Amino acid sequence: MKSILLACAIAVSAIAATSPADAKGCIKGAVVGGVAGHYAGHHGVLGAAAGCLYGRHHAKEQERQRQQQQAQPAQQDKL
């Protein structure tokens, strides 16, 4: 069990080290996921890793939607 947690911790640190500029959403997700994982069976590190991944995904989706909304008025002006 400890080896799984250690592997997850190493994976999270490797992800964080490779792309520190892409951390938008990761911190909040990691905190929420870590707390939820802790209360769901003492899997805080695993929950933090999953929360970070979900938070990053959610932040990318929001950014994509924001960019599409900004592009739509420019396209309507051309018509």
PATIKE-645308 format. One record per residue (C-alpha): residue number from 1; chain; x, y, z. Coordinates in nm, 3 decimals, padded with zeros to 5 digits, m for minus. Example, Ala and Ser with C-alpha at 12.3 -4.5 7.8 and 13.67 -1.06 7.14 Angstrom:
num = 1 | cadena = A | x = 01.230 | y = m00.450 | z = 00.780
num = 2 | cadena = A | x = 01.367 | y = m00.106 | z = 00.714
END
This chain:
num = 1 | cadena = A | x = 00.000 | y = 00.000 | z = 00.000
num = 2 | cadena = A | x = 00.278 | y = 00.240 | z = 00.087
num = 3 | cadena = A | x = 00.455 | y = 00.162 | z = m00.240
num = 4 | cadena = A | x = 00.142 | y = 00.263 | z = m00.434
num = 5 | cadena = A | x = 00.123 | y = 00.592 | z = m00.246
num = 6 | cadena = A | x = 00.492 | y = 00.652 | z = m00.303
num = 7 | cadena = A | x = 00.450 | y = 00.585 | z = m00.676
num = 8 | cadena = A | x = 00.158 | y = 00.828 | z = m00.690
num = 9 | cadena = A | x = 00.356 | y = 01.092 | z = m00.506
num = 10 | cadena = A | x = 00.646 | y = 01.050 | z = m00.747
num = 11 | cadena = A | x = 00.411 | y = 01.072 | z = m01.046
num = 12 | cadena = A | x = 00.250 | y = 01.390 | z = m00.914
num = 13 | cadena = A | x = 00.587 | y = 01.551 | z = m00.846
num = 14 | cadena = A | x = 00.708 | y = 01.454 | z = m01.195
num = 15 | cadena = A | x = 00.399 | y = 01.608 | z = m01.354
num = 16 | cadena = A | x = 00.440 | y = 01.923 | z = m01.147
num = 17 | cadena = A | x = 00.809 | y = 01.950 | z = m01.235
num = 18 | cadena = A | x = 00.757 | y = 01.915 | z = m01.608
num = 19 | cadena = A | x = 00.490 | y = 02.181 | z = m01.653
num = 20 | cadena = A | x = 00.476 | y = 02.438 | z = m01.375
num = 21 | cadena = A | x = 00.311 | y = 02.695 | z = m01.602
num = 22 | cadena = A | x = 00.015 | y = 02.464 | z = m01.662
num = 23 | cadena = A | x = m00.083 | y = 02.442 | z = m01.296
num = 24 | cadena = A | x = m00.401 | y = 02.646 | z = m01.331
num = 25 | cadena = A | x = m00.674 | y = 02.454 | z = m01.149
num = 26 | cadena = A | x = m00.436 | y = 02.195 | z = m01.012
num = 27 | cadena = A | x = m00.385 | y = 02.341 | z = m00.665
num = 28 | cadena = A | x = m00.754 | y = 02.379 | z = m00.586
num = 29 | cadena = A | x = m00.833 | y = 02.035 | z = m00.727
num = 30 | cadena = A | x = m00.549 | y = 01.876 | z = m00.535
num = 31 | cadena = A | x = m00.666 | y = 02.025 | z = m00.206
num = 32 | cadena = A | x = m01.026 | y = 01.917 | z = m00.257
num = 33 | cadena = A | x = m00.924 | y = 01.573 | z = m00.386
num = 34 | cadena = A | x = m00.676 | y = 01.522 | z = m00.104
num = 35 | cadena = A | x = m00.933 | y = 01.597 | z = 00.163
num = 36 | cadena = A | x = m01.194 | y = 01.378 | z = m00.007
num = 37 | cadena = A | x = m00.943 | y = 01.096 | z = m00.050
num = 38 | cadena = A | x = m00.838 | y = 01.119 | z = 00.314
num = 39 | cadena = A | x = m01.193 | y = 01.085 | z = 00.438
num = 40 | cadena = A | x = m01.276 | y = 00.813 | z = 00.185
num = 41 | cadena = A | x = m01.022 | y = 00.570 | z = 00.324
num = 42 | cadena = A | x = m00.690 | y = 00.745 | z = 00.392
num = 43 | cadena = A | x = m00.603 | y = 00.786 | z = 00.024
num = 44 | cadena = A | x = m00.516 | y = 01.154 | z = 00.042
num = 45 | cadena = A | x = m00.224 | y = 01.143 | z = m00.202
num = 46 | cadena = A | x = m00.421 | y = 00.949 | z = m00.460
num = 47 | cadena = A | x = m00.715 | y = 01.188 | z = m00.416
num = 48 | cadena = A | x = m00.484 | y = 01.487 | z = m00.454
num = 49 | cadena = A | x = m00.340 | y = 01.348 | z = m00.776
num = 50 | cadena = A | x = m00.684 | y = 01.282 | z = m00.919
num = 51 | cadena = A | x = m00.808 | y = 01.622 | z = m00.803
num = 52 | cadena = A | x = m00.514 | y = 01.794 | z = m00.969
num = 53 | cadena = A | x = m00.583 | y = 01.619 | z = m01.298
num = 54 | cadena = A | x = m00.953 | y = 01.704 | z = m01.283
num = 55 | cadena = A | x = m00.885 | y = 02.065 | z = m01.183
num = 56 | cadena = A | x = m00.646 | y = 02.109 | z = m01.474
num = 57 | cadena = A | x = m00.898 | y = 01.957 | z = m01.715
num = 58 | cadena = A | x = m01.174 | y = 02.184 | z = m01.586
num = 59 | cadena = A | x = m00.951 | y = 02.494 | z = m01.617
num = 60 | cadena = A | x = m00.867 | y = 02.403 | z = m01.978
num = 61 | cadena = A | x = m01.236 | y = 02.363 | z = m02.062
num = 62 | cadena = A | x = m01.319 | y = 02.701 | z = m01.910
num = 63 | cadena = A | x = m01.034 | y = 02.865 | z = m02.103
num = 64 | cadena = A | x = m01.150 | y = 02.704 | z = m02.428
num = 65 | cadena = A | x = m01.507 | y = 02.829 | z = m02.372
num = 66 | cadena = A | x = m01.380 | y = 03.179 | z = m02.293
num = 67 | cadena = A | x = m01.179 | y = 03.187 | z = m02.615
num = 68 | cadena = A | x = m01.476 | y = 03.067 | z = m02.820
num = 69 | cadena = A | x = m01.699 | y = 03.337 | z = m02.671
num = 70 | cadena = A | x = m01.444 | y = 03.603 | z = m02.758
num = 71 | cadena = A | x = m01.412 | y = 03.471 | z = m03.114
num = 72 | cadena = A | x = m01.787 | y = 03.464 | z = m03.182
num = 73 | cadena = A | x = m01.844 | y = 03.844 | z = m03.180
num = 74 | cadena = A | x = m01.554 | y = 03.889 | z = m03.421
num = 75 | cadena = A | x = m01.705 | y = 03.635 | z = m03.660
num = 76 | cadena = A | x = m02.049 | y = 03.800 | z = m03.640
num = 77 | cadena = A | x = m01.898 | y = 04.141 | z = m03.724
num = 78 | cadena = A | x = m01.762 | y = 03.998 | z = m04.050
num = 79 | cadena = A | x = m02.109 | y = 03.885 | z = m04.163
END
